[in-house]
Amino acid sequence: MENWGPYITLPSIGRWLIGLRIAKGWTQEELANRLGVSQAQVSRDENNEYHGISVEKAQKILDVFNARFSMEIEDPLSFDERSELEYA
């Protein structure tokens, strides 16, 4: 699978999931069948860009796509700020 690169914010995962479905050439109905939900549910979720999606639901969708999700949390302190704290 190609690397889609990082997404900018956690809330944007919904757009990423929609784009992944489209890139795979799947219809909403095909995704719904694989998830065991109605096409109407997938449509509602996508129209809302999966806003408020649970971690479990996101993982189930990723599993159906055979995709992985990774996240990097950056230290909010810059290198200079850390150095100042270490030597204070």
PDB file with SEQRES, HELIX, SHEET and CRYST1 records, atoms N, CA, C and O in Angstrom:
SEQRES   1 A   88  MET GLU ASN TRP GLY PRO TYR ILE THR LEU PRO SER ILE          
SEQRES   2 A   88  GLY ARG TRP LEU ILE GLY LEU ARG ILE ALA LYS GLY TRP          
SEQRES   3 A   88  THR GLN GLU GLU LEU ALA ASN ARG LEU GLY VAL SER GLN          
SEQRES   4 A   88  ALA GLN VAL SER ARG ASP GLU ASN ASN GLU TYR HIS GLY          
SEQRES   5 A   88  ILE SER VAL GLU LYS ALA GLN LYS ILE LEU ASP VAL PHE          
SEQRES   6 A   88  ASN ALA ARG PHE SER MET GLU ILE GLU ASP PRO LEU SER          
SEQRES   7 A   88  PHE ASP GLU ARG SER GLU LEU GLU TYR ALA                      
HELIX    1 AA1 LEU A   10  SER A   12  5                                   3    
HELIX    2 AA2 ILE A   13  LYS A   24  1                                  12    
HELIX    3 AA3 GLN A   28  LEU A   35  1                                   8    
HELIX    4 AA4 GLN A   39  ASN A   47  1                                   9    
HELIX    5 AA5 VAL A   55  PHE A   65  1                                  11    
HELIX    6 AA6 PHE A   79  GLU A   86  1                                   8    
CRYST1    1.000    1.000    1.000  90.00  90.00  90.00 P 1           1          
ATOM      1  N   MET A   1       0.840  -1.170   0.000  1.00  0.00           N  
ATOM      2  CA  MET A   1       0.000   0.000   0.000  1.00  0.00           C  
ATOM      3  C   MET A   1       0.891   1.240   0.000  1.00  0.00           C  
ATOM      4  O   MET A   1       1.910   1.283   0.689  1.00  0.00           O  
ATOM      5  N   GLU A   2       0.502   2.236  -0.770  1.00  0.00           N  
ATOM      6  CA  GLU A   2       1.306   3.443  -0.835  1.00  0.00           C  
ATOM      7  C   GLU A   2       1.170   4.255   0.445  1.00  0.00           C  
ATOM      8  O   GLU A   2       0.181   4.142   1.169  1.00  0.00           O  
ATOM      9  N   ASN A   3       2.170   5.064   0.707  1.00  0.00           N  
ATOM     10  CA  ASN A   3       2.163   5.925   1.878  1.00  0.00           C  
ATOM     11  C   ASN A   3       1.414   7.201   1.531  1.00  0.00           C  
ATOM     12  O   ASN A   3       1.800   7.921   0.610  1.00  0.00           O  
ATOM     13  N   TRP A   4       0.345   7.482   2.266  1.00  0.00           N  
ATOM     14  CA  TRP A   4      -0.457   8.666   2.004  1.00  0.00           C  
ATOM     15  C   TRP A   4       0.087   9.868   2.739  1.00  0.00           C  
ATOM     16  O   TRP A   4      -0.452  10.967   2.611  1.00  0.00           O  
ATOM     17  N   GLY A   5       1.146   9.680   3.507  1.00  0.00           N  
ATOM     18  CA  GLY A   5       1.745  10.785   4.227  1.00  0.00           C  
ATOM     19  C   GLY A   5       0.926  11.154   5.447  1.00  0.00           C  
ATOM     20  O   GLY A   5      -0.174  10.639   5.650  1.00  0.00           O  
ATOM     21  N   PRO A   6       1.464  12.039   6.248  1.00  0.00           N  
ATOM     22  CA  PRO A   6       0.767  12.407   7.475  1.00  0.00           C  
ATOM     23  C   PRO A   6      -0.435  13.284   7.186  1.00  0.00           C  
ATOM     24  O   PRO A   6      -0.440  14.053   6.226  1.00  0.00           O  
ATOM     25  N   TYR A   7      -1.428  13.167   8.004  1.00  0.00           N  
ATOM     26  CA  TYR A   7      -2.526  14.116   7.938  1.00  0.00           C  
ATOM     27  C   TYR A   7      -2.222  15.166   8.994  1.00  0.00           C  
ATOM     28  O   TYR A   7      -1.444  14.906   9.913  1.00  0.00           O  
ATOM     29  N   ILE A   8      -2.800  16.310   8.885  1.00  0.00           N  
ATOM     30  CA  ILE A   8      -2.391  17.438   9.709  1.00  0.00           C  
ATOM     31  C   ILE A   8      -2.985  17.393  11.109  1.00  0.00           C  
ATOM     32  O   ILE A   8      -2.280  17.676  12.077  1.00  0.00           O  
ATOM     33  N   THR A   9      -4.236  17.052  11.241  1.00  0.00           N  
ATOM     34  CA  THR A   9      -4.872  17.035  12.559  1.00  0.00           C  
ATOM     35  C   THR A   9      -5.665  15.753  12.741  1.00  0.00           C  
ATOM     36  O   THR A   9      -6.100  15.140  11.766  1.00  0.00           O  
ATOM     37  N   LEU A  10      -5.850  15.355  13.978  1.00  0.00           N  
ATOM     38  CA  LEU A  10      -6.626  14.147  14.259  1.00  0.00           C  
ATOM     39  C   LEU A  10      -8.044  14.218  13.697  1.00  0.00           C  
ATOM     40  O   LEU A  10      -8.519  13.219  13.158  1.00  0.00           O  
ATOM     41  N   PRO A  11      -8.745  15.354  13.797  1.00  0.00           N  
ATOM     42  CA  PRO A  11     -10.090  15.400  13.220  1.00  0.00           C  
ATOM     43  C   PRO A  11     -10.140  15.146  11.719  1.00  0.00           C  
ATOM     44  O   PRO A  11     -11.199  14.803  11.192  1.00  0.00           O  
ATOM     45  N   SER A  12      -9.023  15.307  11.020  1.00  0.00           N  
ATOM     46  CA  SER A  12      -9.035  15.087   9.573  1.00  0.00           C  
ATOM     47  C   SER A  12      -9.028  13.607   9.204  1.00  0.00           C  
ATOM     48  O   SER A  12      -9.037  13.279   8.018  1.00  0.00           O  
ATOM     49  N   ILE A  13      -9.011  12.712  10.175  1.00  0.00           N  
ATOM     50  CA  ILE A  13      -9.008  11.280   9.851  1.00  0.00           C  
ATOM     51  C   ILE A  13     -10.259  10.894   9.060  1.00  0.00           C  
ATOM     52  O   ILE A  13     -10.217   9.967   8.251  1.00  0.00           O  
ATOM     53  N   GLY A  14     -11.356  11.588   9.285  1.00  0.00           N  
ATOM     54  CA  GLY A  14     -12.583  11.292   8.533  1.00  0.00           C  
ATOM     55  C   GLY A  14     -12.401  11.497   7.049  1.00  0.00           C  
ATOM     56  O   GLY A  14     -12.800  10.651   6.248  1.00  0.00           O  
ATOM     57  N   ARG A  15     -11.805  12.607   6.675  1.00  0.00           N  
ATOM     58  CA  ARG A  15     -11.554  12.858   5.247  1.00  0.00           C  
ATOM     59  C   ARG A  15     -10.577  11.832   4.690  1.00  0.00           C  
ATOM     60  O   ARG A  15     -10.691  11.423   3.534  1.00  0.00           O  
ATOM     61  N   TRP A  16      -9.620  11.419   5.509  1.00  0.00           N  
ATOM     62  CA  TRP A  16      -8.657  10.408   5.087  1.00  0.00           C  
ATOM     63  C   TRP A  16      -9.360   9.077   4.823  1.00  0.00           C  
ATOM     64  O   TRP A  16      -9.069   8.408   3.831  1.00  0.00           O  
ATOM     65  N   LEU A  17     -10.285   8.690   5.709  1.00  0.00           N  
ATOM     66  CA  LEU A  17     -11.022   7.434   5.530  1.00  0.00           C  
ATOM     67  C   LEU A  17     -11.887   7.475   4.277  1.00  0.00           C  
ATOM     68  O   LEU A  17     -11.966   6.492   3.541  1.00  0.00           O  
ATOM     69  N   ILE A  18     -12.532   8.603   4.038  1.00  0.00           N  
ATOM     70  CA  ILE A  18     -13.351   8.748   2.825  1.00  0.00           C  
ATOM     71  C   ILE A  18     -12.459   8.648   1.586  1.00  0.00           C  
ATOM     72  O   ILE A  18     -12.794   7.958   0.623  1.00  0.00           O  
ATOM     73  N   GLY A  19     -11.327   9.341   1.620  1.00  0.00           N  
ATOM     74  CA  GLY A  19     -10.400   9.284   0.486  1.00  0.00           C  
ATOM     75  C   GLY A  19      -9.862   7.891   0.247  1.00  0.00           C  
ATOM     76  O   GLY A  19      -9.646   7.494  -0.898  1.00  0.00           O  
ATOM     77  N   LEU A  20      -9.645   7.151   1.306  1.00  0.00           N  
ATOM     78  CA  LEU A  20      -9.147   5.781   1.173  1.00  0.00           C  
ATOM     79  C   LEU A  20     -10.187   4.895   0.486  1.00  0.00           C  
ATOM     80  O   LEU A  20      -9.849   4.085  -0.377  1.00  0.00           O  
ATOM     81  N   ARG A  21     -11.462   5.057   0.878  1.00  0.00           N  
ATOM     82  CA  ARG A  21     -12.524   4.283   0.225  1.00  0.00           C  
ATOM     83  C   ARG A  21     -12.574   4.599  -1.257  1.00  0.00           C  
ATOM     84  O   ARG A  21     -12.660   3.696  -2.089  1.00  0.00           O  
ATOM     85  N   ILE A  22     -12.521   5.879  -1.586  1.00  0.00           N  
ATOM     86  CA  ILE A  22     -12.589   6.297  -2.990  1.00  0.00           C  
ATOM     87  C   ILE A  22     -11.375   5.791  -3.763  1.00  0.00           C  
ATOM     88  O   ILE A  22     -11.511   5.310  -4.888  1.00  0.00           O  
ATOM     89  N   ALA A  23     -10.199   5.897  -3.169  1.00  0.00           N  
ATOM     90  CA  ALA A  23      -8.967   5.435  -3.837  1.00  0.00           C  
ATOM     91  C   ALA A  23      -9.012   3.938  -4.112  1.00  0.00           C  
ATOM     92  O   ALA A  23      -8.472   3.473  -5.116  1.00  0.00           O  
ATOM     93  N   LYS A  24      -9.652   3.185  -3.227  1.00  0.00           N  
ATOM     94  CA  LYS A  24      -9.769   1.736  -3.440  1.00  0.00           C  
ATOM     95  C   LYS A  24     -10.839   1.403  -4.483  1.00  0.00           C  
ATOM     96  O   LYS A  24     -10.942   0.262  -4.935  1.00  0.00           O  
ATOM     97  N   GLY A  25     -11.634   2.413  -4.861  1.00  0.00           N  
ATOM     98  CA  GLY A  25     -12.686   2.187  -5.850  1.00  0.00           C  
ATOM     99  C   GLY A  25     -13.921   1.527  -5.267  1.00  0.00           C  
ATOM    100  O   GLY A  25     -14.727   0.962  -6.006  1.00  0.00           O  
ATOM    101  N   TRP A  26     -14.080   1.590  -3.958  1.00  0.00           N  
ATOM    102  CA  TRP A  26     -15.226   0.972  -3.298  1.00  0.00           C  
ATOM    103  C   TRP A  26     -16.383   1.960  -3.245  1.00  0.00           C  
ATOM    104  O   TRP A  26     -16.189   3.162  -3.061  1.00  0.00           O  
ATOM    105  N   THR A  27     -17.579   1.431  -3.409  1.00  0.00           N  
ATOM    106  CA  THR A  27     -18.777   2.232  -3.196  1.00  0.00           C  
ATOM    107  C   THR A  27     -19.075   2.258  -1.697  1.00  0.00           C  
ATOM    108  O   THR A  27     -18.521   1.472  -0.928  1.00  0.00           O  
ATOM    109  N   GLN A  28     -19.948   3.162  -1.299  1.00  0.00           N  
ATOM    110  CA  GLN A  28     -20.385   3.175   0.096  1.00  0.00           C  
ATOM    111  C   GLN A  28     -21.070   1.858   0.440  1.00  0.00           C  
ATOM    112  O   GLN A  28     -20.937   1.360   1.558  1.00  0.00           O  
ATOM    113  N   GLU A  29     -21.791   1.300  -0.503  1.00  0.00           N  
ATOM    114  CA  GLU A  29     -22.478   0.024  -0.260  1.00  0.00           C  
ATOM    115  C   GLU A  29     -21.477  -1.105  -0.029  1.00  0.00           C  
ATOM    116  O   GLU A  29     -21.684  -1.946   0.846  1.00  0.00           O  
ATOM    117  N   GLU A  30     -20.402  -1.129  -0.801  1.00  0.00           N  
ATOM    118  CA  GLU A  30     -19.387  -2.176  -0.613  1.00  0.00           C  
ATOM    119  C   GLU A  30     -18.736  -2.046   0.767  1.00  0.00           C  
ATOM    120  O   GLU A  30     -18.542  -3.045   1.459  1.00  0.00           O  
ATOM    121  N   LEU A  31     -18.401  -0.824   1.163  1.00  0.00           N  
ATOM    122  CA  LEU A  31     -17.825  -0.624   2.494  1.00  0.00           C  
ATOM    123  C   LEU A  31     -18.822  -1.046   3.568  1.00  0.00           C  
ATOM    124  O   LEU A  31     -18.451  -1.705   4.539  1.00  0.00           O  
ATOM    125  N   ALA A  32     -20.077  -0.670   3.395  1.00  0.00           N  
ATOM    126  CA  ALA A  32     -21.112  -1.029   4.362  1.00  0.00           C  
ATOM    127  C   ALA A  32     -21.220  -2.546   4.512  1.00  0.00           C  
ATOM    128  O   ALA A  32     -21.300  -3.057   5.629  1.00  0.00           O  
ATOM    129  N   ASN A  33     -21.224  -3.258   3.401  1.00  0.00           N  
ATOM    130  CA  ASN A  33     -21.309  -4.718   3.458  1.00  0.00           C  
ATOM    131  C   ASN A  33     -20.127  -5.317   4.202  1.00  0.00           C  
ATOM    132  O   ASN A  33     -20.295  -6.250   4.987  1.00  0.00           O  
ATOM    133  N   ARG A  34     -18.947  -4.793   3.964  1.00  0.00           N  
ATOM    134  CA  ARG A  34     -17.746  -5.309   4.636  1.00  0.00           C  
ATOM    135  C   ARG A  34     -17.744  -4.992   6.132  1.00  0.00           C  
ATOM    136  O   ARG A  34     -17.168  -5.726   6.935  1.00  0.00           O  
ATOM    137  N   LEU A  35     -18.406  -3.874   6.493  1.00  0.00           N  
ATOM    138  CA  LEU A  35     -18.484  -3.483   7.902  1.00  0.00           C  
ATOM    139  C   LEU A  35     -19.688  -4.093   8.615  1.00  0.00           C  
ATOM    140  O   LEU A  35     -19.760  -4.081   9.843  1.00  0.00           O  
ATOM    141  N   GLY A  36     -20.631  -4.624   7.841  1.00  0.00           N  
ATOM    142  CA  GLY A  36     -21.840  -5.181   8.438  1.00  0.00           C  
ATOM    143  C   GLY A  36     -22.813  -4.108   8.903  1.00  0.00           C  
ATOM    144  O   GLY A  36     -23.535  -4.295   9.883  1.00  0.00           O  
ATOM    145  N   VAL A  37     -22.829  -2.975   8.188  1.00  0.00           N  
ATOM    146  CA  VAL A  37     -23.764  -1.888   8.495  1.00  0.00           C  
ATOM    147  C   VAL A  37     -24.516  -1.526   7.215  1.00  0.00           C  
ATOM    148  O   VAL A  37     -24.219  -2.059   6.146  1.00  0.00           O  
ATOM    149  N   SER A  38     -25.469  -0.638   7.322  1.00  0.00           N  
ATOM    150  CA  SER A  38     -26.224  -0.224   6.139  1.00  0.00           C  
ATOM    151  C   SER A  38     -25.444   0.813   5.335  1.00  0.00           C  
ATOM    152  O   SER A  38     -24.569   1.502   5.861  1.00  0.00           O  
ATOM    153  N   GLN A  39     -25.781   0.908   4.055  1.00  0.00           N  
ATOM    154  CA  GLN A  39     -25.185   1.936   3.208  1.00  0.00           C  
ATOM    155  C   GLN A  39     -25.575   3.311   3.730  1.00  0.00           C  
ATOM    156  O   GLN A  39     -24.791   4.256   3.646  1.00  0.00           O  
ATOM    157  N   ALA A  40     -26.782   3.422   4.269  1.00  0.00           N  
ATOM    158  CA  ALA A  40     -27.241   4.696   4.819  1.00  0.00           C  
ATOM    159  C   ALA A  40     -26.352   5.137   5.987  1.00  0.00           C  
ATOM    160  O   ALA A  40     -26.089   6.328   6.155  1.00  0.00           O  
ATOM    161  N   GLN A  41     -25.892   4.173   6.792  1.00  0.00           N  
ATOM    162  CA  GLN A  41     -25.008   4.509   7.913  1.00  0.00           C  
ATOM    163  C   GLN A  41     -23.673   5.039   7.412  1.00  0.00           C  
ATOM    164  O   GLN A  41     -23.161   6.031   7.930  1.00  0.00           O  
ATOM    165  N   VAL A  42     -23.113   4.382   6.411  1.00  0.00           N  
ATOM    166  CA  VAL A  42     -21.849   4.848   5.837  1.00  0.00           C  
ATOM    167  C   VAL A  42     -22.042   6.242   5.244  1.00  0.00           C  
ATOM    168  O   VAL A  42     -21.182   7.105   5.415  1.00  0.00           O  
ATOM    169  N   SER A  43     -23.146   6.473   4.557  1.00  0.00           N  
ATOM    170  CA  SER A  43     -23.432   7.772   3.974  1.00  0.00           C  
ATOM    171  C   SER A  43     -23.517   8.849   5.053  1.00  0.00           C  
ATOM    172  O   SER A  43     -22.947   9.929   4.898  1.00  0.00           O  
ATOM    173  N   ARG A  44     -24.221   8.563   6.140  1.00  0.00           N  
ATOM    174  CA  ARG A  44     -24.319   9.526   7.248  1.00  0.00           C  
ATOM    175  C   ARG A  44     -22.948   9.821   7.837  1.00  0.00           C  
ATOM    176  O   ARG A  44     -22.597  10.977   8.077  1.00  0.00           O  
ATOM    177  N   ASP A  45     -22.173   8.756   8.069  1.00  0.00           N  
ATOM    178  CA  ASP A  45     -20.838   8.930   8.634  1.00  0.00           C  
ATOM    179  C   ASP A  45     -19.952   9.781   7.726  1.00  0.00           C  
ATOM    180  O   ASP A  45     -19.250  10.678   8.193  1.00  0.00           O  
ATOM    181  N   GLU A  46     -19.990   9.493   6.435  1.00  0.00           N  
ATOM    182  CA  GLU A  46     -19.152  10.236   5.497  1.00  0.00           C  
ATOM    183  C   GLU A  46     -19.633  11.676   5.337  1.00  0.00           C  
ATOM    184  O   GLU A  46     -18.814  12.590   5.238  1.00  0.00           O  
ATOM    185  N   ASN A  47     -20.933  11.890   5.312  1.00  0.00           N  
ATOM    186  CA  ASN A  47     -21.443  13.258   5.211  1.00  0.00           C  
ATOM    187  C   ASN A  47     -21.005  14.094   6.413  1.00  0.00           C  
ATOM    188  O   ASN A  47     -20.844  15.310   6.309  1.00  0.00           O  
ATOM    189  N   ASN A  48     -20.818  13.436   7.539  1.00  0.00           N  
ATOM    190  CA  ASN A  48     -20.370  14.092   8.763  1.00  0.00           C  
ATOM    191  C   ASN A  48     -18.843  14.008   8.914  1.00  0.00           C  
ATOM    192  O   ASN A  48     -18.291  14.390   9.945  1.00  0.00           O  
ATOM    193  N   GLU A  49     -18.169  13.501   7.867  1.00  0.00           N  
ATOM    194  CA  GLU A  49     -16.716  13.287   7.867  1.00  0.00           C  
ATOM    195  C   GLU A  49     -16.260  12.515   9.101  1.00  0.00           C  
ATOM    196  O   GLU A  49     -15.191  12.775   9.654  1.00  0.00           O  
ATOM    197  N   TYR A  50     -17.083  11.566   9.520  1.00  0.00           N  
ATOM    198  CA  TYR A  50     -16.804  10.685  10.662  1.00  0.00           C  
ATOM    199  C   TYR A  50     -16.545  11.479  11.947  1.00  0.00           C  
ATOM    200  O   TYR A  50     -15.842  11.002  12.838  1.00  0.00           O  
ATOM    201  N   HIS A  51     -17.102  12.670  12.043  1.00  0.00           N  
ATOM    202  CA  HIS A  51     -16.926  13.489  13.244  1.00  0.00           C  
ATOM    203  C   HIS A  51     -17.401  12.713  14.476  1.00  0.00           C  
ATOM    204  O   HIS A  51     -18.497  12.153  14.476  1.00  0.00           O  
ATOM    205  N   GLY A  52     -16.586  12.682  15.507  1.00  0.00           N  
ATOM    206  CA  GLY A  52     -16.933  11.989  16.745  1.00  0.00           C  
ATOM    207  C   GLY A  52     -16.779  10.478  16.668  1.00  0.00           C  
ATOM    208  O   GLY A  52     -17.283   9.762  17.533  1.00  0.00           O  
ATOM    209  N   ILE A  53     -16.094   9.986  15.650  1.00  0.00           N  
ATOM    210  CA  ILE A  53     -15.912   8.540  15.490  1.00  0.00           C  
ATOM    211  C   ILE A  53     -15.173   7.970  16.701  1.00  0.00           C  
ATOM    212  O   ILE A  53     -14.251   8.590  17.231  1.00  0.00           O  
ATOM    213  N   SER A  54     -15.587   6.798  17.121  1.00  0.00           N  
ATOM    214  CA  SER A  54     -14.891   6.147  18.234  1.00  0.00           C  
ATOM    215  C   SER A  54     -13.600   5.510  17.708  1.00  0.00           C  
ATOM    216  O   SER A  54     -13.462   5.240  16.515  1.00  0.00           O  
ATOM    217  N   VAL A  55     -12.682   5.284  18.612  1.00  0.00           N  
ATOM    218  CA  VAL A  55     -11.432   4.618  18.250  1.00  0.00           C  
ATOM    219  C   VAL A  55     -11.740   3.224  17.716  1.00  0.00           C  
ATOM    220  O   VAL A  55     -11.125   2.775  16.749  1.00  0.00           O  
ATOM    221  N   GLU A  56     -12.681   2.549  18.340  1.00  0.00           N  
ATOM    222  CA  GLU A  56     -13.027   1.188  17.921  1.00  0.00           C  
ATOM    223  C   GLU A  56     -13.590   1.171  16.498  1.00  0.00           C  
ATOM    224  O   GLU A  56     -13.235   0.309  15.693  1.00  0.00           O  
ATOM    225  N   LYS A  57     -14.468   2.128  16.197  1.00  0.00           N  
ATOM    226  CA  LYS A  57     -15.060   2.173  14.856  1.00  0.00           C  
ATOM    227  C   LYS A  57     -13.993   2.523  13.816  1.00  0.00           C  
ATOM    228  O   LYS A  57     -13.962   1.937  12.734  1.00  0.00           O  
ATOM    229  N   ALA A  58     -13.126   3.473  14.143  1.00  0.00           N  
ATOM    230  CA  ALA A  58     -12.053   3.825  13.215  1.00  0.00           C  
ATOM    231  C   ALA A  58     -11.169   2.609  12.949  1.00  0.00           C  
ATOM    232  O   ALA A  58     -10.778   2.362  11.809  1.00  0.00           O  
ATOM    233  N   GLN A  59     -10.854   1.846  14.002  1.00  0.00           N  
ATOM    234  CA  GLN A  59     -10.009   0.665  13.833  1.00  0.00           C  
ATOM    235  C   GLN A  59     -10.696  -0.378  12.966  1.00  0.00           C  
ATOM    236  O   GLN A  59     -10.048  -1.019  12.139  1.00  0.00           O  
ATOM    237  N   LYS A  60     -12.003  -0.556  13.146  1.00  0.00           N  
ATOM    238  CA  LYS A  60     -12.739  -1.529  12.337  1.00  0.00           C  
ATOM    239  C   LYS A  60     -12.690  -1.143  10.855  1.00  0.00           C  
ATOM    240  O   LYS A  60     -12.520  -2.000   9.989  1.00  0.00           O  
ATOM    241  N   ILE A  61     -12.840   0.139  10.579  1.00  0.00           N  
ATOM    242  CA  ILE A  61     -12.774   0.605   9.191  1.00  0.00           C  
ATOM    243  C   ILE A  61     -11.371   0.396   8.633  1.00  0.00           C  
ATOM    244  O   ILE A  61     -11.217  -0.084   7.510  1.00  0.00           O  
ATOM    245  N   LEU A  62     -10.360   0.748   9.398  1.00  0.00           N  
ATOM    246  CA  LEU A  62      -8.980   0.534   8.956  1.00  0.00           C  
ATOM    247  C   LEU A  62      -8.706  -0.939   8.705  1.00  0.00           C  
ATOM    248  O   LEU A  62      -8.023  -1.287   7.742  1.00  0.00           O  
ATOM    249  N   ASP A  63      -9.233  -1.809   9.564  1.00  0.00           N  
ATOM    250  CA  ASP A  63      -9.044  -3.247   9.383  1.00  0.00           C  
ATOM    251  C   ASP A  63      -9.662  -3.721   8.068  1.00  0.00           C  
ATOM    252  O   ASP A  63      -9.063  -4.523   7.352  1.00  0.00           O  
ATOM    253  N   VAL A  64     -10.854  -3.227   7.753  1.00  0.00           N  
ATOM    254  CA  VAL A  64     -11.524  -3.598   6.500  1.00  0.00           C  
ATOM    255  C   VAL A  64     -10.690  -3.162   5.299  1.00  0.00           C  
ATOM    256  O   VAL A  64     -10.621  -3.869   4.293  1.00  0.00           O  
ATOM    257  N   PHE A  65     -10.060  -1.997   5.409  1.00  0.00           N  
ATOM    258  CA  PHE A  65      -9.200  -1.498   4.340  1.00  0.00           C  
ATOM    259  C   PHE A  65      -7.823  -2.149   4.350  1.00  0.00           C  
ATOM    260  O   PHE A  65      -7.040  -1.961   3.419  1.00  0.00           O  
ATOM    261  N   ASN A  66      -7.521  -2.915   5.400  1.00  0.00           N  
ATOM    262  CA  ASN A  66      -6.186  -3.481   5.587  1.00  0.00           C  
ATOM    263  C   ASN A  66      -5.150  -2.352   5.620  1.00  0.00           C  
ATOM    264  O   ASN A  66      -4.076  -2.439   5.024  1.00  0.00           O  
ATOM    265  N   ALA A  67      -5.520  -1.296   6.338  1.00  0.00           N  
ATOM    266  CA  ALA A  67      -4.657  -0.115   6.450  1.00  0.00           C  
ATOM    267  C   ALA A  67      -4.214   0.042   7.897  1.00  0.00           C  
ATOM    268  O   ALA A  67      -4.855  -0.461   8.819  1.00  0.00           O  
ATOM    269  N   ARG A  68      -3.113   0.745   8.073  1.00  0.00           N  
ATOM    270  CA  ARG A  68      -2.608   1.024   9.414  1.00  0.00           C  
ATOM    271  C   ARG A  68      -2.687   2.514   9.671  1.00  0.00           C  
ATOM    272  O   ARG A  68      -2.632   3.327   8.748  1.00  0.00           O  
ATOM    273  N   PHE A  69      -2.814   2.850  10.922  1.00  0.00           N  
ATOM    274  CA  PHE A  69      -2.826   4.239  11.361  1.00  0.00           C  
ATOM    275  C   PHE A  69      -1.685   4.425  12.338  1.00  0.00           C  
ATOM    276  O   PHE A  69      -1.528   3.637  13.271  1.00  0.00           O  
ATOM    277  N   SER A  70      -0.897   5.449  12.134  1.00  0.00           N  
ATOM    278  CA  SER A  70       0.149   5.756  13.100  1.00  0.00           C  
ATOM    279  C   SER A  70       0.090   7.246  13.393  1.00  0.00           C  
ATOM    280  O   SER A  70      -0.369   8.051  12.582  1.00  0.00           O  
ATOM    281  N   MET A  71       0.567   7.577  14.568  1.00  0.00           N  
ATOM    282  CA  MET A  71       0.482   8.958  15.014  1.00  0.00           C  
ATOM    283  C   MET A  71       1.761   9.319  15.743  1.00  0.00           C  
ATOM    284  O   MET A  71       2.329   8.502  16.467  1.00  0.00           O  
ATOM    285  N   GLU A  72       2.199  10.526  15.550  1.00  0.00           N  
ATOM    286  CA  GLU A  72       3.376  11.017  16.245  1.00  0.00           C  
ATOM    287  C   GLU A  72       2.971  12.240  17.044  1.00  0.00           C  
ATOM    288  O   GLU A  72       2.382  13.181  16.511  1.00  0.00           O  
ATOM    289  N   ILE A  73       3.288  12.216  18.312  1.00  0.00           N  
ATOM    290  CA  ILE A  73       3.005  13.363  19.164  1.00  0.00           C  
ATOM    291  C   ILE A  73       4.328  14.080  19.410  1.00  0.00           C  
ATOM    292  O   ILE A  73       5.276  13.504  19.945  1.00  0.00           O  
ATOM    293  N   GLU A  74       4.370  15.320  19.017  1.00  0.00           N  
ATOM    294  CA  GLU A  74       5.594  16.094  19.169  1.00  0.00           C  
ATOM    295  C   GLU A  74       5.645  16.716  20.555  1.00  0.00           C  
ATOM    296  O   GLU A  74       4.623  17.124  21.106  1.00  0.00           O  
ATOM    297  N   ASP A  75       6.836  16.780  21.103  1.00  0.00           N  
ATOM    298  CA  ASP A  75       7.047  17.431  22.379  1.00  0.00           C  
ATOM    299  C   ASP A  75       6.736  18.917  22.209  1.00  0.00           C  
ATOM    300  O   ASP A  75       7.290  19.561  21.317  1.00  0.00           O  
ATOM    301  N   PRO A  76       5.868  19.468  23.042  1.00  0.00           N  
ATOM    302  CA  PRO A  76       5.498  20.873  22.862  1.00  0.00           C  
ATOM    303  C   PRO A  76       6.618  21.853  23.204  1.00  0.00           C  
ATOM    304  O   PRO A  76       6.537  23.029  22.850  1.00  0.00           O  
ATOM    305  N   LEU A  77       7.648  21.388  23.880  1.00  0.00           N  
ATOM    306  CA  LEU A  77       8.757  22.274  24.209  1.00  0.00           C  
ATOM    307  C   LEU A  77       9.803  22.221  23.102  1.00  0.00           C  
ATOM    308  O   LEU A  77      10.174  21.145  22.633  1.00  0.00           O  
ATOM    309  N   SER A  78      10.265  23.380  22.698  1.00  0.00           N  
ATOM    310  CA  SER A  78      11.319  23.414  21.694  1.00  0.00           C  
ATOM    311  C   SER A  78      12.624  22.945  22.326  1.00  0.00           C  
ATOM    312  O   SER A  78      12.721  22.829  23.548  1.00  0.00           O  
ATOM    313  N   PHE A  79      13.606  22.682  21.507  1.00  0.00           N  
ATOM    314  CA  PHE A  79      14.914  22.248  21.993  1.00  0.00           C  
ATOM    315  C   PHE A  79      15.497  23.274  22.961  1.00  0.00           C  
ATOM    316  O   PHE A  79      16.018  22.908  24.015  1.00  0.00           O  
ATOM    317  N   ASP A  80      15.411  24.564  22.606  1.00  0.00           N  
ATOM    318  CA  ASP A  80      15.956  25.607  23.474  1.00  0.00           C  
ATOM    319  C   ASP A  80      15.260  25.649  24.817  1.00  0.00           C  
ATOM    320  O   ASP A  80      15.904  25.819  25.852  1.00  0.00           O  
ATOM    321  N   GLU A  81      13.927  25.492  24.803  1.00  0.00           N  
ATOM    322  CA  GLU A  81      13.176  25.507  26.070  1.00  0.00           C  
ATOM    323  C   GLU A  81      13.577  24.319  26.943  1.00  0.00           C  
ATOM    324  O   GLU A  81      13.706  24.462  28.159  1.00  0.00           O  
ATOM    325  N   ARG A  82      13.773  23.158  26.338  1.00  0.00           N  
ATOM    326  CA  ARG A  82      14.194  21.968  27.117  1.00  0.00           C  
ATOM    327  C   ARG A  82      15.567  22.211  27.731  1.00  0.00           C  
ATOM    328  O   ARG A  82      15.806  21.876  28.891  1.00  0.00           O  
ATOM    329  N   SER A  83      16.461  22.791  26.949  1.00  0.00           N  
ATOM    330  CA  SER A  83      17.817  23.061  27.454  1.00  0.00           C  
ATOM    331  C   SER A  83      17.763  23.996  28.635  1.00  0.00           C  
ATOM    332  O   SER A  83      18.468  23.789  29.623  1.00  0.00           O  
ATOM    333  N   GLU A  84      16.932  25.029  28.552  1.00  0.00           N  
ATOM    334  CA  GLU A  84      16.804  25.966  29.663  1.00  0.00           C  
ATOM    335  C   GLU A  84      16.289  25.279  30.919  1.00  0.00           C  
ATOM    336  O   GLU A  84      16.752  25.578  32.020  1.00  0.00           O  
ATOM    337  N   LEU A  85      15.340  24.366  30.768  1.00  0.00           N  
ATOM    338  CA  LEU A  85      14.783  23.654  31.918  1.00  0.00           C  
ATOM    339  C   LEU A  85      15.796  22.713  32.520  1.00  0.00           C  
ATOM    340  O   LEU A  85      15.849  22.561  33.740  1.00  0.00           O  
ATOM    341  N   GLU A  86      16.607  22.073  31.686  1.00  0.00           N  
ATOM    342  CA  GLU A  86      17.580  21.106  32.182  1.00  0.00           C  
ATOM    343  C   GLU A  86      18.678  21.773  33.000  1.00  0.00           C  
ATOM    344  O   GLU A  86      19.206  21.174  33.937  1.00  0.00           O  
ATOM    345  N   TYR A  87      19.021  22.999  32.652  1.00  0.00           N  
ATOM    346  CA  TYR A  87      20.123  23.689  33.320  1.00  0.00           C  
ATOM    347  C   TYR A  87      19.651  24.695  34.355  1.00  0.00           C  
ATOM    348  O   TYR A  87      20.468  25.420  34.922  1.00  0.00           O  
ATOM    349  N   ALA A  88      18.361  24.755  34.610  1.00  0.00           N  
ATOM    350  CA  ALA A  88      17.833  25.713  35.598  1.00  0.00           C  
ATOM    351  C   ALA A  88      18.020  25.211  37.010  1.00  0.00           C  
ATOM    352  O   ALA A  88      17.635  25.888  37.963  1.00  0.00           O  
TER     353      ALA A  88                                                      
END                                                                             
